[in-house]
Amino acid sequence: MSDTDRSPPATTHEYQLAPDEPPSRGVWSVVAVLRDCPPPELPSLAETIDPEALDAAFMGRAATDHVSFDYAGYAVTV
């Protein structure tokens, strides 16, 4: 296999949500920065995952451990 046949190594980016920032907003903002575009130019997050369900999964005492999904060409784990 030549070097041109190999996928580039995966890069991990971490983002700390502000105390009142919903996870859906964080995903949207971070992917926009990584793609170097304004957030409104991204595909709707709702086409990939229910943003309200994502937010609800991480708010409160019974928060979900993590959720992974693909969005706008990125593998996202919240």
CORRA-V518572 format. One line per field, one symbol per residue. burial: b if it has 16 or more other ideal C-beta (glycine too) atoms within 10 Angstrom, else e. A space follows every 50 residues. Layout:
burial: ???
//
This chain:
burial: eeeeeeeeeeeeeeeeeeeeebbbbbbbebbbeeeeeeeeebeebeeebe beebbebbeeeeeeeeeeeebbeeebeb
//
